[in-house]
Amino acid sequence: MNFLFTLDLTLKLFQFLDVHVIVLVTSNSFQFLAKLFRFIELFTLLQTNIWLYSFAQTVILLRKSKLRLKMDSSSIESNSIEWNTEDELDVDNISSSSSHQDQIADFAPSSSSCNCRGSNTIHQFLQMGFSKEMVIKAVKENGQNEGAVLDALLTYKTFEESPEDEQVLVDPCHAELASNVLDVYPDEEICENEEFKNLSTEKDRTVSLLVEMGYQAEEALAAIDRCSLDTPIAELVEFISAAQFAYHTDAQLGELKYYDNEMRKLQKQRKYLEKQPMDHDNEIVHLPNPMVGFGVPNQPSPVLFQRRIPDEAEGRPYFYFENVALAPKGVWHTMSRFLYYIDPEFVDSKFFCAAARKRGYIHNLPIENRSQLLPTPPSTIHEALPHTKQYWPSWDKRMQLNCILTCIGSAKLTDRIKKAVEKSGDDEPLPGVKKYVIQQCKKWNLIWVGKNKVAPLEPHEMEMLMGFPPNHTRGGGISRTEQYTVLGNAFQVDTVAYHLSVLKSMFPDGISVLSLFSGIGGAEVALHRLGIPLRNVVSVEISETCRKILKSWWDETNQQGKLIHFHDIRMVTAHELEKCMSTFGGFDLIIGGSPCNNLAGGNRSSRNGLEGSKSCLFFEYYRIIELVRSMMRHR
Protein backbone atom coordinates (compact mmCIF):
# COMPACT_ATOMS: atom_id res chain seq x y z
CA MET A 1 0.00 0.00 0.00
CA ASN A 2 1.32 3.45 -0.91
CA PHE A 3 2.77 5.10 2.21
CA LEU A 4 1.33 8.57 1.53
CA PHE A 5 -2.09 7.09 0.77
CA THR A 6 -1.93 5.10 4.00
CA LEU A 7 -0.84 8.15 5.96
CA ASP A 8 -3.70 10.18 4.49
CA LEU A 9 -6.22 7.57 5.57
CA THR A 10 -4.66 7.45 9.01
CA LEU A 11 -4.94 11.20 9.43
CA LYS A 12 -8.60 10.96 8.42
CA LEU A 13 -9.06 8.30 11.10
CA PHE A 14 -7.52 10.59 13.71
CA GLN A 15 -9.83 13.40 12.63
CA PHE A 16 -12.83 11.06 12.65
CA LEU A 17 -12.12 9.87 16.19
CA ASP A 18 -11.29 13.41 17.34
CA VAL A 19 -8.09 12.12 18.91
CA HIS A 20 -4.80 13.97 19.19
CA VAL A 21 -2.01 11.47 18.69
CA ILE A 22 1.68 12.14 19.16
CA VAL A 23 4.04 9.65 17.54
CA LEU A 24 7.62 9.78 18.69
CA VAL A 25 9.65 8.05 16.02
CA THR A 26 13.08 8.08 17.56
CA SER A 27 15.64 5.43 18.28
CA ASN A 28 14.31 5.20 21.84
CA SER A 29 10.64 4.66 20.90
CA PHE A 30 10.69 0.95 20.07
CA GLN A 31 8.73 -0.14 23.18
CA PHE A 32 6.12 2.57 22.64
CA LEU A 33 5.61 1.55 19.02
CA ALA A 34 5.47 -2.13 19.95
CA LYS A 35 2.73 -1.53 22.53
CA LEU A 36 0.84 0.78 20.17
CA PHE A 37 0.96 -1.76 17.37
CA ARG A 38 -0.21 -4.63 19.58
CA PHE A 39 -3.20 -2.51 20.62
CA ILE A 40 -4.02 -1.75 17.00
CA GLU A 41 -3.74 -5.45 16.11
CA LEU A 42 -6.30 -6.43 18.77
CA PHE A 43 -8.61 -3.58 17.87
CA THR A 44 -8.40 -4.34 14.16
CA LEU A 45 -9.64 -7.88 14.81
CA LEU A 46 -13.03 -6.51 15.81
CA GLN A 47 -13.39 -3.91 13.05
CA THR A 48 -13.74 -3.95 9.29
CA ASN A 49 -13.12 -0.25 8.72
CA ILE A 50 -10.36 0.33 6.17
CA TRP A 51 -9.14 3.33 8.17
CA LEU A 52 -8.20 1.07 11.09
CA TYR A 53 -6.44 -1.30 8.70
CA SER A 54 -4.57 1.64 7.20
CA PHE A 55 -3.59 2.81 10.69
CA ALA A 56 -2.15 -0.63 11.46
CA GLN A 57 -0.22 -0.63 8.16
CA THR A 58 1.13 2.84 8.93
CA VAL A 59 2.48 1.69 12.27
CA ILE A 60 4.17 -1.24 10.50
CA LEU A 61 5.87 1.21 8.17
CA LEU A 62 6.87 3.44 11.06
CA ARG A 63 8.45 0.50 12.84
CA LYS A 64 10.26 -0.49 9.65
CA SER A 65 11.70 2.88 8.81
CA LYS A 66 12.09 4.54 12.26
CA LEU A 67 12.12 7.84 10.35
CA ARG A 68 10.72 11.06 11.80
CA LEU A 69 7.61 12.14 9.95
CA LYS A 70 8.04 15.58 8.50
CA MET A 71 5.09 17.51 7.23
CA ASP A 72 4.80 21.01 5.90
CA SER A 73 3.08 23.56 8.08
CA SER A 74 -0.10 23.59 6.02
CA SER A 75 -0.52 19.82 6.27
CA ILE A 76 0.01 19.84 10.00
CA GLU A 77 -2.37 22.72 10.50
CA SER A 78 -5.10 21.17 8.36
CA ASN A 79 -5.06 17.90 10.24
CA SER A 80 -4.56 19.35 13.74
CA ILE A 81 -1.84 16.85 14.59
CA GLU A 82 1.31 17.84 16.39
CA TRP A 83 4.03 15.44 15.36
CA ASN A 84 6.89 17.17 17.19
CA THR A 85 6.31 17.87 20.86
CA GLU A 86 8.34 19.95 23.26
CA ASP A 87 9.46 16.77 25.02
CA GLU A 88 10.72 15.35 21.74
CA LEU A 89 12.62 18.51 20.89
CA ASP A 90 14.21 18.50 24.31
CA VAL A 91 15.40 14.95 23.81
CA ASP A 92 16.74 15.59 20.32
CA ASN A 93 18.39 18.89 21.26
CA ILE A 94 18.90 19.54 17.52
CA SER A 95 19.20 23.00 16.00
CA SER A 96 19.76 24.26 12.48
CA SER A 97 22.59 26.56 13.44
CA SER A 98 25.56 27.16 11.17
CA SER A 99 27.88 25.41 13.59
CA HIS A 100 25.88 22.23 13.22
CA GLN A 101 25.98 22.52 9.43
CA ASP A 102 29.74 23.00 9.67
CA GLN A 103 30.01 19.68 11.52
CA ILE A 104 28.16 17.95 8.72
CA ALA A 105 30.30 19.58 6.09
CA ASP A 106 33.44 18.17 7.68
CA PHE A 107 32.69 14.66 6.48
CA ALA A 108 30.39 15.26 3.48
CA PRO A 109 31.38 13.99 -0.03
CA SER A 110 33.20 16.43 -2.29
CA SER A 111 30.79 16.72 -5.23
CA SER A 112 28.02 19.24 -4.93
CA SER A 113 25.17 16.83 -5.66
CA CYS A 114 26.57 14.11 -3.48
CA ASN A 115 27.41 16.69 -0.88
CA CYS A 116 23.80 17.83 -0.71
CA ARG A 117 22.46 14.30 -0.60
CA GLY A 118 25.05 13.09 1.89
CA SER A 119 24.53 16.10 4.12
CA ASN A 120 20.76 15.51 4.17
CA THR A 121 21.23 11.84 4.96
CA ILE A 122 23.69 12.47 7.77
CA HIS A 123 21.65 15.35 9.17
CA GLN A 124 18.57 13.14 9.16
CA PHE A 125 20.27 10.43 11.22
CA LEU A 126 21.76 13.00 13.60
CA GLN A 127 18.21 14.30 14.22
CA MET A 128 17.18 10.77 15.13
CA GLY A 129 19.57 10.87 18.05
CA PHE A 130 22.51 8.82 16.76
CA SER A 131 26.00 10.03 17.60
CA LYS A 132 28.21 11.70 14.99
CA GLU A 133 30.82 8.93 15.17
CA MET A 134 28.19 6.21 14.78
CA VAL A 135 26.66 7.89 11.70
CA ILE A 136 30.07 8.40 10.04
CA LYS A 137 30.94 4.76 10.59
CA ALA A 138 27.63 3.54 9.16
CA VAL A 139 27.88 5.80 6.10
CA LYS A 140 31.43 4.70 5.37
CA GLU A 141 30.43 1.04 5.58
CA ASN A 142 27.18 1.27 3.61
CA GLY A 143 27.48 4.33 1.39
CA GLN A 144 24.31 6.36 0.65
CA ASN A 145 21.93 3.38 1.02
CA GLU A 146 19.69 4.80 3.75
CA GLY A 147 18.10 1.45 4.57
CA ALA A 148 21.47 -0.23 5.06
CA VAL A 149 22.76 2.73 7.09
CA LEU A 150 19.67 2.62 9.31
CA ASP A 151 20.01 -1.12 9.93
CA ALA A 152 23.64 -0.63 10.88
CA LEU A 153 22.85 2.27 13.20
CA LEU A 154 20.06 0.34 14.95
CA THR A 155 22.40 -2.60 15.43
CA TYR A 156 25.13 -0.34 16.86
CA LYS A 157 22.60 1.31 19.17
CA THR A 158 21.20 -1.98 20.46
CA PHE A 159 24.55 -3.46 21.42
CA GLU A 160 25.82 -0.17 22.77
CA GLU A 161 22.95 -0.05 25.31
CA SER A 162 22.91 -3.76 26.19
CA PRO A 163 25.39 -5.47 28.56
CA GLU A 164 27.68 -7.96 26.87
CA ASP A 165 26.40 -10.85 28.93
CA GLU A 166 22.75 -10.01 28.38
CA GLN A 167 20.75 -12.94 27.00
CA VAL A 168 17.40 -12.96 25.21
CA LEU A 169 14.88 -14.97 27.19
CA VAL A 170 12.36 -17.13 25.39
CA ASP A 171 8.81 -16.88 26.73
CA PRO A 172 7.26 -20.38 26.77
CA CYS A 173 3.81 -18.83 26.45
CA HIS A 174 4.62 -17.94 22.82
CA ALA A 175 5.64 -21.42 21.73
CA GLU A 176 2.28 -22.04 20.07
CA LEU A 177 2.35 -18.67 18.33
CA ALA A 178 5.88 -19.31 17.04
CA SER A 179 4.81 -22.59 15.47
CA ASN A 180 1.86 -20.87 13.83
CA VAL A 181 4.17 -18.23 12.38
CA LEU A 182 5.71 -20.99 10.27
CA ASP A 183 2.29 -22.24 9.23
CA VAL A 184 1.34 -18.95 7.59
CA TYR A 185 3.24 -19.86 4.39
CA PRO A 186 2.96 -23.66 4.17
CA ASP A 187 4.24 -23.88 0.58
CA GLU A 188 7.75 -22.80 1.49
CA GLU A 189 10.41 -25.00 2.99
CA ILE A 190 10.75 -24.77 6.79
CA CYS A 191 14.20 -24.78 8.32
CA GLU A 192 14.98 -26.52 11.56
CA ASN A 193 15.52 -24.17 14.51
CA GLU A 194 18.88 -24.37 16.21
CA GLU A 195 19.37 -23.99 19.94
CA PHE A 196 19.44 -20.32 20.85
CA LYS A 197 22.79 -20.56 22.55
CA ASN A 198 24.39 -21.80 19.30
CA LEU A 199 23.29 -18.86 17.17
CA SER A 200 25.91 -17.15 15.05
CA THR A 201 26.94 -13.60 15.90
CA GLU A 202 24.95 -12.14 13.02
CA LYS A 203 21.83 -14.13 13.84
CA ASP A 204 22.22 -13.24 17.51
CA ARG A 205 22.32 -9.55 16.67
CA THR A 206 19.23 -9.76 14.47
CA VAL A 207 17.25 -11.63 17.12
CA SER A 208 18.36 -9.17 19.80
CA LEU A 209 17.28 -6.25 17.66
CA LEU A 210 13.82 -7.75 17.05
CA VAL A 211 13.42 -8.50 20.75
CA GLU A 212 14.39 -4.91 21.53
CA MET A 213 11.59 -3.83 19.17
CA GLY A 214 9.05 -5.74 21.26
CA TYR A 215 8.83 -9.13 19.56
CA GLN A 216 9.38 -12.52 21.20
CA ALA A 217 12.61 -14.41 20.57
CA GLU A 218 10.78 -17.43 19.14
CA GLU A 219 8.92 -15.18 16.69
CA ALA A 220 12.23 -13.67 15.60
CA LEU A 221 13.85 -17.09 15.16
CA ALA A 222 10.91 -18.38 13.15
CA ALA A 223 10.97 -15.31 10.89
CA ILE A 224 14.73 -15.60 10.28
CA ASP A 225 14.49 -19.31 9.47
CA ARG A 226 11.59 -18.60 7.15
CA CYS A 227 12.99 -15.59 5.33
CA SER A 228 16.76 -16.28 5.63
CA LEU A 229 19.36 -14.42 7.62
CA ASP A 230 20.07 -11.93 4.84
CA THR A 231 16.53 -10.55 4.91
CA PRO A 232 16.43 -6.86 5.97
CA ILE A 233 15.04 -6.06 9.41
CA ALA A 234 12.09 -4.21 7.86
CA GLU A 235 10.91 -7.32 6.00
CA LEU A 236 11.33 -9.51 9.08
CA VAL A 237 9.16 -7.07 11.04
CA GLU A 238 6.48 -7.16 8.36
CA PHE A 239 6.58 -10.97 8.23
CA ILE A 240 6.14 -11.34 12.00
CA SER A 241 3.35 -8.75 12.11
CA ALA A 242 1.49 -10.48 9.27
CA ALA A 243 1.90 -13.86 10.97
CA GLN A 244 0.60 -12.51 14.28
CA PHE A 245 -2.41 -11.00 12.56
CA ALA A 246 -3.17 -14.22 10.70
CA TYR A 247 -2.82 -16.32 13.84
CA HIS A 248 -5.15 -14.20 15.97
CA THR A 249 -7.65 -13.78 13.14
CA ASP A 250 -7.85 -17.54 12.49
CA ALA A 251 -8.26 -18.20 16.21
CA GLN A 252 -10.99 -15.62 16.80
CA LEU A 253 -12.85 -15.30 13.52
CA GLY A 254 -14.80 -18.50 14.10
CA GLU A 255 -15.67 -17.50 17.67
CA LEU A 256 -16.78 -14.00 16.69
CA LYS A 257 -18.95 -15.34 13.88
CA TYR A 258 -20.58 -17.82 16.25
CA TYR A 259 -21.17 -15.14 18.93
CA ASP A 260 -22.68 -12.75 16.37
CA ASN A 261 -25.11 -15.43 15.21
CA GLU A 262 -26.12 -16.19 18.78
CA MET A 263 -26.73 -12.51 19.55
CA ARG A 264 -28.87 -12.13 16.44
CA LYS A 265 -30.93 -15.13 17.53
CA LEU A 266 -31.44 -13.58 20.99
CA GLN A 267 -32.51 -10.25 19.53
CA LYS A 268 -35.01 -11.93 17.21
CA GLN A 269 -36.36 -14.04 20.07
CA ARG A 270 -36.80 -10.99 22.30
CA LYS A 271 -38.64 -9.06 19.58
CA TYR A 272 -40.85 -12.09 18.96
CA LEU A 273 -41.73 -12.43 22.65
CA GLU A 274 -42.44 -8.72 23.02
CA LYS A 275 -44.84 -8.81 20.07
CA GLN A 276 -46.77 -11.85 21.30
CA PRO A 277 -50.38 -10.96 22.14
CA MET A 278 -51.18 -11.33 25.81
CA ASP A 279 -54.13 -13.13 27.26
CA HIS A 280 -55.35 -10.30 29.50
CA ASP A 281 -57.15 -12.75 31.77
CA ASN A 282 -53.81 -14.36 32.55
CA GLU A 283 -51.62 -11.24 32.34
CA ILE A 284 -51.83 -10.63 36.08
CA VAL A 285 -49.94 -13.21 38.10
CA HIS A 286 -51.95 -13.70 41.26
CA LEU A 287 -49.92 -13.79 44.45
CA PRO A 288 -50.67 -16.65 46.85
CA ASN A 289 -51.84 -16.02 50.39
CA PRO A 290 -50.03 -17.13 52.45
CA MET A 291 -46.96 -16.61 50.28
CA VAL A 292 -45.31 -20.00 50.75
CA GLY A 293 -44.23 -20.77 47.19
CA PHE A 294 -43.89 -24.51 46.51
CA GLY A 295 -43.58 -25.12 50.23
CA VAL A 296 -41.75 -23.70 53.26
CA PRO A 297 -40.69 -25.26 56.58
CA ASN A 298 -43.27 -25.72 59.33
CA GLN A 299 -46.19 -24.65 57.14
CA PRO A 300 -48.94 -26.68 55.45
CA SER A 301 -48.02 -27.70 51.93
CA PRO A 302 -49.70 -25.69 49.17
CA VAL A 303 -52.29 -27.20 46.90
CA LEU A 304 -50.64 -29.80 44.70
CA PHE A 305 -50.02 -28.75 41.14
CA GLN A 306 -48.02 -29.99 38.18
CA ARG A 307 -44.90 -27.86 37.79
CA ARG A 308 -43.76 -27.79 34.17
CA ILE A 309 -40.15 -27.13 33.09
CA PRO A 310 -39.71 -26.96 29.29
CA ASP A 311 -37.11 -29.30 27.82
CA GLU A 312 -34.88 -26.42 26.70
CA ALA A 313 -34.76 -25.11 30.30
CA GLU A 314 -33.95 -28.35 32.10
CA GLY A 315 -30.64 -29.21 33.70
CA ARG A 316 -27.27 -27.55 33.94
CA PRO A 317 -26.62 -24.73 34.09
CA TYR A 318 -29.35 -24.17 36.65
CA PHE A 319 -30.62 -20.62 36.95
CA TYR A 320 -32.29 -18.70 39.75
CA PHE A 321 -33.84 -15.24 39.36
CA GLU A 322 -35.26 -13.03 42.13
CA ASN A 323 -37.20 -9.77 42.28
CA VAL A 324 -39.92 -8.02 44.30
CA ALA A 325 -43.24 -9.84 44.33
CA LEU A 326 -45.42 -6.71 44.32
CA ALA A 327 -44.41 -5.51 40.86
CA PRO A 328 -46.59 -3.51 38.45
CA LYS A 329 -49.23 -5.26 36.38
CA GLY A 330 -47.89 -7.66 33.78
CA VAL A 331 -44.24 -7.59 34.91
CA TRP A 332 -44.08 -11.13 36.28
CA HIS A 333 -46.01 -12.44 33.30
CA THR A 334 -43.42 -10.84 30.99
CA MET A 335 -40.45 -12.13 32.97
CA SER A 336 -41.97 -15.61 33.01
CA ARG A 337 -42.40 -15.51 29.20
CA PHE A 338 -38.75 -14.65 28.72
CA LEU A 339 -37.56 -17.28 31.19
CA TYR A 340 -39.09 -20.27 29.40
CA TYR A 341 -42.65 -19.72 30.73
CA ILE A 342 -41.66 -21.11 34.12
CA ASP A 343 -44.16 -20.30 36.87
CA PRO A 344 -42.74 -17.95 39.52
CA GLU A 345 -42.41 -19.14 43.10
CA PHE A 346 -43.57 -16.40 45.52
CA VAL A 347 -42.20 -16.63 49.06
CA ASP A 348 -42.36 -14.36 52.09
CA SER A 349 -39.16 -14.54 54.17
CA LYS A 350 -41.16 -14.17 57.38
CA PHE A 351 -41.31 -17.99 57.33
CA PHE A 352 -37.51 -18.06 57.58
CA CYS A 353 -36.63 -15.11 59.85
CA ALA A 354 -38.11 -12.31 61.97
CA ALA A 355 -38.62 -9.92 59.04
CA ALA A 356 -41.01 -10.06 56.10
CA ARG A 357 -39.62 -9.94 52.55
CA LYS A 358 -42.03 -10.75 49.74
CA ARG A 359 -40.11 -11.95 46.70
CA GLY A 360 -40.72 -13.87 43.52
CA TYR A 361 -38.30 -16.47 42.17
CA ILE A 362 -38.12 -18.01 38.70
CA HIS A 363 -35.82 -21.02 38.54
CA ASN A 364 -35.35 -24.48 37.08
CA LEU A 365 -34.15 -26.08 40.32
CA PRO A 366 -35.76 -29.25 41.67
CA ILE A 367 -38.25 -28.58 44.47
CA GLU A 368 -38.11 -31.93 46.21
CA ASN A 369 -35.92 -32.70 49.24
CA ARG A 370 -35.23 -29.12 50.23
CA SER A 371 -33.68 -28.48 53.63
CA GLN A 372 -33.37 -25.47 55.92
CA LEU A 373 -30.14 -23.92 57.14
CA LEU A 374 -29.10 -24.89 60.64
CA PRO A 375 -29.27 -23.51 63.22
CA THR A 376 -32.64 -22.07 62.29
CA PRO A 377 -32.77 -18.29 62.73
CA PRO A 378 -35.07 -16.62 65.28
CA SER A 379 -38.57 -16.06 63.94
CA THR A 380 -39.87 -13.21 66.16
CA ILE A 381 -38.64 -9.76 67.11
CA HIS A 382 -38.07 -10.65 70.76
CA GLU A 383 -36.17 -13.82 69.85
CA ALA A 384 -33.98 -11.93 67.42
CA LEU A 385 -33.61 -8.78 69.55
CA PRO A 386 -34.13 -9.84 73.19
CA HIS A 387 -32.91 -6.51 74.60
CA THR A 388 -36.08 -4.83 73.27
CA LYS A 389 -38.51 -6.98 75.24
CA GLN A 390 -38.30 -5.02 78.50
CA TYR A 391 -39.19 -1.73 76.79
CA TRP A 392 -41.81 -3.05 74.38
CA PRO A 393 -45.28 -1.55 75.19
CA SER A 394 -48.19 -3.92 75.43
CA TRP A 395 -50.18 -1.96 72.85
CA ASP A 396 -47.52 -2.57 70.16
CA LYS A 397 -48.62 -6.02 68.95
CA ARG A 398 -45.92 -6.52 66.33
CA MET A 399 -44.28 -9.95 66.35
CA GLN A 400 -42.20 -9.52 63.21
CA LEU A 401 -40.63 -6.66 61.33
CA ASN A 402 -41.49 -5.48 57.87
CA CYS A 403 -39.22 -5.71 54.85
CA ILE A 404 -35.69 -4.41 55.43
CA LEU A 405 -35.33 -1.15 53.51
CA THR A 406 -32.36 0.75 52.10
CA CYS A 407 -33.07 3.78 54.34
CA ILE A 408 -34.04 4.36 57.97
CA GLY A 409 -36.26 6.64 60.02
CA SER A 410 -34.80 10.01 60.93
CA ALA A 411 -33.76 11.27 64.35
CA LYS A 412 -36.52 13.91 64.17
CA LEU A 413 -39.12 11.19 63.70
CA THR A 414 -37.94 9.20 66.74
CA ASP A 415 -37.91 12.39 68.84
CA ARG A 416 -41.46 13.24 67.71
CA ILE A 417 -42.66 9.76 68.71
CA LYS A 418 -40.97 10.04 72.12
CA LYS A 419 -42.65 13.35 72.88
CA ALA A 420 -46.06 12.08 71.72
CA VAL A 421 -45.89 8.98 73.97
CA GLU A 422 -44.54 10.89 76.99
CA LYS A 423 -47.59 13.18 77.01
CA SER A 424 -49.70 10.20 78.15
CA GLY A 425 -47.54 9.62 81.21
CA ASP A 426 -47.97 6.11 82.59
CA ASP A 427 -51.27 5.62 80.77
CA GLU A 428 -51.69 4.26 77.28
CA PRO A 429 -51.57 6.93 74.59
CA LEU A 430 -54.77 8.09 72.99
CA PRO A 431 -56.00 5.94 70.06
CA GLY A 432 -54.92 8.54 67.51
CA VAL A 433 -51.40 8.68 69.00
CA LYS A 434 -51.13 4.90 69.12
CA LYS A 435 -52.23 4.62 65.49
CA TYR A 436 -49.66 7.20 64.37
CA VAL A 437 -46.84 5.59 66.38
CA ILE A 438 -47.59 2.04 65.20
CA GLN A 439 -47.88 3.24 61.60
CA GLN A 440 -44.46 4.91 61.69
CA CYS A 441 -42.84 1.99 63.52
CA LYS A 442 -44.08 -0.46 60.88
CA LYS A 443 -43.05 1.78 58.01
CA TRP A 444 -39.49 2.35 59.24
CA ASN A 445 -38.95 -0.86 61.27
CA LEU A 446 -38.47 1.08 64.50
CA ILE A 447 -37.86 -0.92 67.68
CA TRP A 448 -38.19 0.03 71.38
CA VAL A 449 -34.78 0.58 72.96
CA GLY A 450 -35.76 2.46 76.13
CA LYS A 451 -38.73 3.92 77.98
CA ASN A 452 -40.82 5.68 75.33
CA LYS A 453 -37.82 5.54 72.99
CA VAL A 454 -37.76 4.02 69.52
CA ALA A 455 -34.80 3.71 67.18
CA PRO A 456 -34.07 2.29 63.73
CA LEU A 457 -32.28 -1.01 63.37
CA GLU A 458 -28.51 -0.99 63.59
CA PRO A 459 -26.53 -2.43 60.64
CA HIS A 460 -25.39 -5.46 62.66
CA GLU A 461 -29.03 -6.20 63.53
CA MET A 462 -29.95 -6.04 59.85
CA GLU A 463 -27.08 -8.40 59.01
CA MET A 464 -28.44 -10.94 61.50
CA LEU A 465 -32.01 -10.65 60.19
CA MET A 466 -30.85 -11.05 56.60
CA GLY A 467 -28.77 -14.14 57.39
CA PHE A 468 -25.28 -12.64 56.97
CA PRO A 469 -22.38 -13.22 59.37
CA PRO A 470 -21.57 -10.54 61.99
CA ASN A 471 -19.73 -7.49 60.68
CA HIS A 472 -20.23 -8.63 57.08
CA THR A 473 -20.67 -5.04 55.91
CA ARG A 474 -18.73 -3.29 58.67
CA GLY A 475 -15.36 -1.59 58.26
CA GLY A 476 -13.09 -1.41 55.25
CA GLY A 477 -14.14 2.14 54.43
CA ILE A 478 -17.89 1.29 54.31
CA SER A 479 -20.08 4.03 55.82
CA ARG A 480 -23.26 3.39 57.82
CA THR A 481 -25.34 4.83 55.01
CA GLU A 482 -23.73 2.41 52.56
CA GLN A 483 -24.35 -0.46 54.98
CA TYR A 484 -28.08 0.29 55.07
CA THR A 485 -28.23 0.61 51.29
CA VAL A 486 -26.48 -2.65 50.43
CA LEU A 487 -28.31 -4.66 53.11
CA GLY A 488 -31.67 -3.36 51.90
CA ASN A 489 -30.88 -4.64 48.40
CA ALA A 490 -29.54 -8.04 49.44
CA PHE A 491 -30.90 -11.59 49.32
CA GLN A 492 -32.43 -13.00 52.49
CA VAL A 493 -29.84 -15.74 52.87
CA ASP A 494 -31.96 -18.32 54.72
CA THR A 495 -34.72 -18.16 52.11
CA VAL A 496 -32.36 -18.48 49.16
CA ALA A 497 -30.38 -21.25 50.87
CA TYR A 498 -33.60 -23.27 51.30
CA HIS A 499 -34.12 -23.21 47.53
CA LEU A 500 -30.44 -23.89 46.73
CA SER A 501 -30.15 -26.76 49.21
CA VAL A 502 -31.05 -29.26 46.46
CA LEU A 503 -27.65 -28.56 44.85
CA LYS A 504 -25.68 -29.99 47.76
CA SER A 505 -26.07 -33.59 46.64
CA MET A 506 -25.50 -32.66 42.99
CA PHE A 507 -22.17 -30.88 43.47
CA PRO A 508 -20.41 -32.43 46.47
CA ASP A 509 -16.98 -31.50 45.05
CA GLY A 510 -17.83 -27.87 44.45
CA ILE A 511 -19.79 -25.61 42.15
CA SER A 512 -19.01 -22.99 39.50
CA VAL A 513 -21.31 -19.97 39.74
CA LEU A 514 -22.09 -17.04 37.49
CA SER A 515 -23.39 -14.48 39.99
CA LEU A 516 -25.23 -11.61 38.26
CA PHE A 517 -26.01 -8.46 40.24
CA SER A 518 -24.06 -10.09 43.08
CA GLY A 519 -24.58 -7.34 45.65
CA ILE A 520 -22.87 -8.21 48.92
CA GLY A 521 -22.75 -11.91 48.08
CA GLY A 522 -26.04 -13.31 49.36
CA ALA A 523 -25.89 -16.28 46.97
CA GLU A 524 -22.23 -16.99 47.79
CA VAL A 525 -22.91 -16.84 51.55
CA ALA A 526 -25.91 -19.15 51.15
CA LEU A 527 -23.93 -21.76 49.20
CA HIS A 528 -21.06 -21.53 51.68
CA ARG A 529 -23.37 -22.01 54.67
CA LEU A 530 -24.90 -25.03 52.91
CA GLY A 531 -21.43 -26.58 52.75
CA ILE A 532 -21.15 -26.44 48.95
CA PRO A 533 -17.54 -25.57 48.00
CA LEU A 534 -17.23 -22.55 45.74
CA ARG A 535 -14.77 -23.71 43.06
CA ASN A 536 -15.28 -20.76 40.71
CA VAL A 537 -17.37 -17.60 41.09
CA VAL A 538 -17.69 -15.04 38.32
CA SER A 539 -19.29 -12.05 40.01
CA VAL A 540 -20.93 -9.21 38.06
CA GLU A 541 -21.61 -6.18 40.24
CA ILE A 542 -21.44 -2.49 39.39
CA SER A 543 -21.17 -1.20 42.98
CA GLU A 544 -17.59 -0.85 44.17
CA THR A 545 -18.82 -1.00 47.79
CA CYS A 546 -20.50 -4.36 47.19
CA ARG A 547 -17.44 -5.73 45.40
CA LYS A 548 -15.23 -4.75 48.34
CA ILE A 549 -17.59 -6.46 50.81
CA LEU A 550 -17.74 -9.68 48.77
CA LYS A 551 -13.95 -9.76 48.32
CA SER A 552 -13.43 -9.19 52.05
CA TRP A 553 -15.79 -12.05 52.94
CA TRP A 554 -14.09 -14.29 50.37
CA ASP A 555 -10.71 -13.70 52.00
CA GLU A 556 -11.96 -13.95 55.59
CA THR A 557 -13.61 -17.32 54.97
CA ASN A 558 -10.46 -18.68 53.26
CA GLN A 559 -12.24 -19.67 50.08
CA GLN A 560 -10.03 -21.95 47.99
CA GLY A 561 -11.75 -21.28 44.68
CA LYS A 562 -11.30 -18.53 42.14
CA LEU A 563 -13.22 -15.23 42.34
CA ILE A 564 -13.48 -13.16 39.13
CA HIS A 565 -15.09 -9.71 39.10
CA PHE A 566 -16.86 -7.96 36.24
CA HIS A 567 -18.04 -4.38 36.67
CA ASP A 568 -21.10 -4.02 34.43
CA ILE A 569 -23.39 -6.74 33.12
CA ARG A 570 -23.84 -4.78 29.89
CA MET A 571 -20.12 -5.18 29.22
CA VAL A 572 -20.09 -8.96 29.72
CA THR A 573 -19.64 -10.32 26.22
CA ALA A 574 -19.79 -13.80 24.80
CA HIS A 575 -16.04 -13.69 24.31
CA GLU A 576 -15.47 -12.95 28.03
CA LEU A 577 -17.81 -15.76 29.03
CA GLU A 578 -16.11 -18.18 26.67
CA LYS A 579 -12.73 -17.35 28.21
CA CYS A 580 -14.09 -18.09 31.69
CA MET A 581 -15.79 -21.32 30.64
CA SER A 582 -12.73 -22.56 28.79
CA THR A 583 -10.82 -22.24 32.07
CA PHE A 584 -13.12 -24.31 34.29
CA GLY A 585 -15.51 -26.06 31.91
CA GLY A 586 -18.74 -24.07 32.17
CA PHE A 587 -21.15 -22.90 34.85
CA ASP A 588 -23.31 -25.02 37.14
CA LEU A 589 -25.52 -22.18 38.40
CA ILE A 590 -26.51 -18.71 37.15
CA ILE A 591 -28.03 -16.68 39.96
CA GLY A 592 -29.06 -13.08 40.56
CA GLY A 593 -31.79 -10.51 40.86
CA SER A 594 -31.98 -7.47 38.58
CA PRO A 595 -32.58 -4.03 40.15
CA CYS A 596 -36.09 -3.44 41.44
CA ASN A 597 -35.93 0.38 41.40
CA ASN A 598 -38.72 0.73 38.84
CA LEU A 599 -40.78 -2.16 40.21
CA ALA A 600 -40.99 -1.60 43.99
CA GLY A 601 -44.17 -0.14 45.45
CA GLY A 602 -42.20 2.48 47.38
CA ASN A 603 -41.15 4.16 44.14
CA ARG A 604 -43.82 6.78 43.44
CA SER A 605 -41.91 8.76 40.81
CA SER A 606 -40.66 6.21 38.25
CA ARG A 607 -42.50 2.93 38.85
CA ASN A 608 -42.69 2.17 35.15
CA GLY A 609 -41.94 -1.53 35.18
CA LEU A 610 -39.42 -3.18 32.90
CA GLU A 611 -39.22 -0.04 30.78
CA GLY A 612 -37.43 1.76 33.62
CA SER A 613 -33.77 2.69 33.33
CA LYS A 614 -32.75 0.24 36.09
CA SER A 615 -35.27 -2.58 35.95
CA CYS A 616 -34.80 -3.00 32.20
CA LEU A 617 -31.54 -4.75 33.14
CA PHE A 618 -33.69 -7.86 33.54
CA PHE A 619 -33.22 -8.30 29.79
CA GLU A 620 -29.45 -8.42 30.34
CA TYR A 621 -30.03 -11.28 32.79
CA TYR A 622 -32.08 -13.03 30.12
CA ARG A 623 -29.36 -12.35 27.51
CA ILE A 624 -26.66 -13.89 29.67
CA ILE A 625 -28.72 -17.00 30.51
CA GLU A 626 -29.55 -17.65 26.87
CA LEU A 627 -25.98 -17.02 25.81
CA VAL A 628 -24.42 -19.31 28.41
CA ARG A 629 -26.89 -22.13 27.88
CA SER A 630 -26.44 -21.93 24.12
CA MET A 631 -22.64 -21.89 24.38
CA MET A 632 -22.62 -24.84 26.77
CA ARG A 633 -24.85 -26.86 24.43
CA HIS A 634 -22.25 -26.39 21.69
CA ARG A 635 -19.22 -27.21 23.81
Helices and strands as residue ranges (DSSP letters): H 3-17, H 30-45, H 50-65, H 73-79, H 86-92, H 98-106, H 112-127, H 132-142, H 146-161, G 172-174, H 175-183, G 196-198, H 201-212, H 217-227, H 233-275, G 311-313, E 318-324, H 331-338, E 345-348, G 349-351, E 358-363, H 381-384, G 386-391, H 411-422, H 431-444, E 447-450, E 453-455, H 459-466, H 480-488, H 493-500, G 501-503, E 511-516, H 522-529, E 534-540, H 544-556, E 562-566, G 569-571, H 574-584, E 589-592, G 609-611, G 615-617, H 618-633
